[in-house]
Amino acid sequence: MVKRLCLAWKRNKQNKDKGAEPTVACSLFAQKTPESKQKENIMKSKMFEKETFKKEVVENVKYLYRKTMDEASEQEIFQAVSYVVKDVIIDQWLATQQEFDKADPKIVYYMSMEFLMGRALGNNLINLTVYNEVKEALEEMGINLNAIEDQEPDPALGNGGLGRLAACFMESLATLGYPAYGCGIRYHYGMFRQKIENGYQVEEPDNWLQNGYPFELKRPEYNFEVKFGGYVRAEAQPDGRTRFVQEGYQSVKAIPYDMPIVGYNNNVVNTLMIWDAEPMECFELDSFDKGDYHRAIEQQNLAKNLVEVLYPNDNHIAGKELRLKQQYFFVSASLQRAIARFKKNHPDIHMLPEKAVFQMNDTHPTVAVAELMRILLDEEGLEWDDAWNITTKCCAYTNHTIMAEALEKWPIEIFSRLLPRIYQIVEEINRRFVLEIQQKYPGDNHKVEKMAIIYDGQVKWLIWQSVQDIL
C-alpha cells in the first residue's frame, strides 16, 4: 500500500507538472477549487500575518497562565503557540469533515497498537506551509522556535517501526486526500523514558501528558461501553433464532481523544482517534461505607490499568490478561464508533463494505474480525452467512513478520474467561475454517495443526494469513 500511495503521489505530481489534472480516483480532494484556494489564502493571512499571530500568542499566555510574555516559561509559550496553530487546524478539520459528510466516501479505519507520530508543532507548521513565517514572527518577539519545539514531549503512543509505519500511513493518507481515521490507545506513559546511570539503562515513566497536550481534543460525546468477563446466556426468540446476551461482566467507558493529522499544503485534516478509559461508575460509595475500600475503586483501577502502559510485560498471567484487554478495548470502541457513524446516513448495514474498511496493522487488532461479527450478529440481528460476508469484505490485514515469538497466542482459559462471547464466535469461525481445510486437504492433519485458529489449547491470531493460505 505504501508503494501504491507513493506512486499515486508521483503520478499526480507528474500530471501537474505537465499541466494535466490530478488523478481524481487517487483522492477525494485531488483538485483545489478556486474557492478553496481563496479560503486557504484568507486563512493564512488571517492567522499567520505577523502582527495577528503575535497578538494571539500574547493573549493565549495571558488567558491560559495569567502571565505576561516576560514571565512565561518556554513550556507555557509552547502551549500558547500551539493553541494558535490549533485554531487554524480546527478550521480545516471542520471543513474536511463537512466535505466527508457531503461526499459520503469510503473511509479507512487504520487500527494499530502503536502510532509513533513525533512532535506535532513543527510538523503541523511544515504541512500548513507557514513554518518560516511563524519562525520569523517569534524571532521578532525574542523567541527561538527551535527552543519552543523542544518543549513538546513526543506523544508516547508508539515504540518503533510498527508505530512509525502507522504514522507515515496516516500522514500519507491525509496528504493524498484519502478519508481516514487512525485508531489506537491513549497511553498515559507509553513504554518508558530512558536514563543512563553508571553505564546502565534505567527505565522511568514517560509522563508525556503531565503539562497537557494542546493538539488533542477530548470527545466524551462519543463514548462507548466495552465489556469484559461474565458469561453468555442464550435466549430463544419467537422467530426460532437464538439471541446471545453477555451478563455478569465488568465494563469500562471508552472516551476518544481526537488528534489532527494535517495533510501537506492541501487543507485536508484527518483524525487520529486514540481511546482513553474511564470507569462506568466513578466511585461505589456503598462499598466504601461498608469498609470494602478495594471494591469501591475497583472500576477506577480497571479503567486506569488499561491505558497506563504500552506493551505491559506478559511473562505472567496478569500481563497476558492486560494485553488482551487492551487490544479488545480499542478495537471494540473503534468499531462501535465507526458503525455509529455509518448508521447516521445509511439504514442498511449491508452497505457497510461500500463505506468502511478496517485495516489491521499486525496481529494486535485482529480481534476486530470476531468483534465485528459480534456486532453484526448480536446487535444488528444478521444471520451468520450475511455477517461473515460483510466482515470479510470490510477487514484487511497487514502481516509484519512470521517469527513464532511475534505471532501472539492466547491460552483458551484466559481468552474465554475475558471475552466469552468473542470466544464463542472464534470457535465457530475455527470450526467452519477447519472443515474447509479438511475438504481441500483430506487426511492432512498437519495442515489442520498448522492453520487452525484454535489448536492445542491456544487461540492464534492467524485468521487472515490462514485464509490466504487455503485460497
Order of alpha helices (4+ residues) and beta strands (2+ residues): alpha-alpha-alpha-alpha-beta-alpha-alpha-alpha-alpha-beta-beta-beta-beta-beta-beta-beta-beta-beta-alpha-alpha-alpha-alpha-alpha-beta-alpha-alpha-beta-beta-alpha-alpha-alpha-beta-beta-alpha
